[in-house]
Amino acid sequence: MKTIAQLTYIPLYTDHPKEKVEDIIEFVAQHDVEVDVNYLSTSVKGDPQVVFDLIREIYDEMSLEGEKFRLHVELLSPVNE
């Protein structure tokens, strides 16, 4: 079973939002998930536990760096593959 999460990361109060978003995309690509980068969001597909852990890691990493951000997460129902 796999799940799909659509992630939208919005850095706040920064002069370089594009760089911040690119950093997150690189971070996501290091994980065992399928990644589909779109104009406004990034979709990840993988084992549900890996996807949920990844969401938590993104949140924790940005919080530790003292970043101000919004992280929108949409979860799709699991699919059998």
Residue frames as qw, qx, qy, qz and C-alpha x, y, z in Angstrom:
[[0.000, 0.890, 0.456, 0.000, 0.00, 0.00, 0.00],
 [0.410, 0.080, 0.012, 0.909, 1.20, 3.51, -0.83],
 [0.008, -0.847, -0.446, 0.291, -0.11, 6.93, 0.01],
 [0.409, 0.488, 0.200, 0.745, 0.24, 10.25, -1.76],
 [0.258, -0.752, -0.314, 0.519, 0.81, 13.58, -0.05],
 [0.375, 0.716, 0.188, 0.558, 0.72, 16.91, -1.81],
 [0.525, -0.536, -0.230, 0.620, 3.04, 19.35, -0.02],
 [0.251, 0.821, 0.129, 0.496, 3.07, 23.10, -0.40],
 [0.598, -0.415, -0.235, 0.645, 5.87, 24.84, 1.49],
 [0.153, 0.876, 0.173, 0.424, 5.61, 28.62, 1.77],
 [0.554, -0.146, -0.317, 0.756, 8.57, 30.39, 3.37],
 [0.110, -0.933, -0.324, -0.107, 7.57, 33.60, 5.14],
 [0.266, -0.946, 0.138, 0.125, 9.59, 36.75, 5.75],
 [0.696, -0.252, 0.441, 0.508, 12.48, 35.90, 3.45],
 [0.225, 0.732, -0.276, -0.581, 14.13, 37.70, 0.55],
 [0.217, 0.392, -0.823, -0.349, 14.90, 34.38, -1.17],
 [0.769, -0.001, 0.409, -0.492, 11.78, 32.18, -1.10],
 [0.823, 0.428, -0.308, -0.211, 12.74, 30.27, -4.25],
 [0.316, 0.493, -0.766, 0.265, 15.98, 29.07, -2.64],
 [0.429, -0.216, 0.675, -0.560, 14.11, 27.91, 0.47],
 [0.861, 0.223, 0.141, -0.435, 11.65, 25.92, -1.65],
 [0.683, 0.514, -0.518, -0.027, 14.48, 24.38, -3.66],
 [0.024, -0.442, 0.802, -0.401, 16.15, 23.31, -0.40],
 [0.673, -0.022, 0.527, -0.518, 12.97, 21.51, 0.66],
 [0.855, 0.404, -0.145, -0.291, 12.66, 19.78, -2.71],
 [0.440, 0.531, -0.705, 0.166, 16.27, 18.55, -2.42],
 [0.314, -0.298, 0.739, -0.516, 15.54, 17.36, 1.12],
 [0.817, 0.156, 0.279, -0.481, 12.46, 15.44, -0.05],
 [0.744, 0.514, -0.392, -0.171, 14.38, 13.85, -2.94],
 [0.120, 0.502, -0.815, 0.263, 16.77, 12.22, -0.45],
 [0.562, -0.093, 0.655, -0.496, 13.97, 10.03, 0.90],
 [0.144, 0.033, 0.956, 0.253, 12.53, 6.75, -0.36],
 [0.408, 0.611, 0.516, -0.440, 9.50, 8.31, -2.07],
 [0.422, 0.455, 0.524, 0.584, 8.46, 9.10, -5.62],
 [0.106, -0.582, -0.171, 0.788, 8.60, 12.87, -6.13],
 [0.328, 0.598, 0.546, 0.486, 6.61, 14.95, -8.62],
 [0.201, -0.406, -0.154, 0.878, 7.45, 18.66, -8.55],
 [0.217, 0.731, 0.577, 0.292, 4.71, 20.94, -9.83],
 [0.181, 0.615, 0.047, 0.766, 4.42, 24.71, -10.13],
 [0.380, -0.643, 0.120, -0.654, 2.71, 25.25, -6.77],
 [0.772, -0.442, 0.359, -0.283, 3.31, 22.03, -4.88],
 [0.235, 0.430, -0.869, -0.067, 5.26, 18.81, -4.70],
 [0.904, -0.154, -0.045, -0.396, 3.64, 15.39, -4.55],
 [0.011, -0.460, 0.879, -0.122, 5.29, 12.48, -2.80],
 [0.896, -0.039, -0.193, -0.399, 4.20, 8.87, -3.06],
 [0.343, 0.381, -0.824, 0.241, 5.43, 6.03, -0.92],
 [0.477, -0.296, -0.797, 0.224, 4.92, 3.82, 2.08],
 [0.313, -0.834, -0.301, -0.339, 2.54, 5.65, 4.44],
 [0.681, -0.640, -0.101, 0.341, 5.00, 5.56, 7.35],
 [0.576, 0.005, 0.191, 0.795, 7.79, 7.00, 5.19],
 [0.062, 0.634, 0.349, 0.687, 5.50, 9.78, 3.93],
 [0.481, -0.830, -0.245, -0.139, 4.32, 10.68, 7.45],
 [0.718, -0.440, 0.004, 0.540, 7.90, 10.59, 8.76],
 [0.449, 0.280, 0.260, 0.808, 8.99, 12.86, 5.91],
 [0.153, -0.800, -0.306, -0.493, 6.29, 15.41, 6.73],
 [0.641, -0.746, -0.120, 0.135, 7.42, 15.44, 10.34],
 [0.704, -0.165, 0.129, 0.679, 11.09, 15.78, 9.33],
 [0.249, 0.561, 0.273, 0.741, 10.31, 18.78, 7.10],
 [0.373, -0.844, -0.226, -0.312, 8.41, 20.44, 9.92],
 [0.747, -0.588, -0.025, 0.309, 11.10, 19.71, 12.51],
 [0.655, 0.083, 0.173, 0.731, 13.98, 20.78, 10.26],
 [0.114, 0.651, 0.232, 0.714, 12.42, 24.11, 9.36],
 [0.527, -0.814, -0.183, -0.161, 11.47, 24.73, 12.98],
 [0.782, -0.396, 0.010, 0.482, 15.03, 24.05, 14.16],
 [0.497, 0.248, 0.201, 0.807, 16.38, 26.50, 11.62],
 [0.061, -0.493, -0.335, 0.801, 14.12, 29.17, 13.05],
 [0.005, 0.147, 0.583, 0.799, 12.28, 29.56, 9.77],
 [0.437, 0.348, 0.411, -0.721, 8.83, 31.11, 9.57],
 [0.135, 0.092, -0.815, -0.555, 6.75, 29.09, 7.15],
 [0.758, 0.108, 0.240, -0.596, 3.46, 27.56, 6.17],
 [0.004, -0.199, 0.952, 0.234, 3.31, 23.89, 5.26],
 [0.737, 0.143, 0.073, -0.657, 0.13, 22.74, 3.60],
 [0.098, -0.187, 0.972, 0.101, -0.33, 18.98, 3.42],
 [0.773, 0.130, -0.030, -0.620, -3.06, 17.15, 1.52],
 [0.289, -0.232, 0.929, 0.003, -3.25, 13.40, 1.90],
 [0.660, 0.137, -0.444, -0.591, -4.91, 11.12, -0.62],
 [0.894, -0.207, 0.274, -0.288, -6.38, 7.80, 0.33],
 [0.395, -0.453, 0.765, 0.231, -3.95, 4.87, 0.09],
 [0.753, 0.445, -0.282, -0.394, -3.59, 2.89, -3.13],
 [0.863, -0.196, 0.458, 0.086, -2.58, -0.72, -3.60],
 [0.482, 0.751, -0.412, -0.184, 0.44, -1.22, -5.81]]
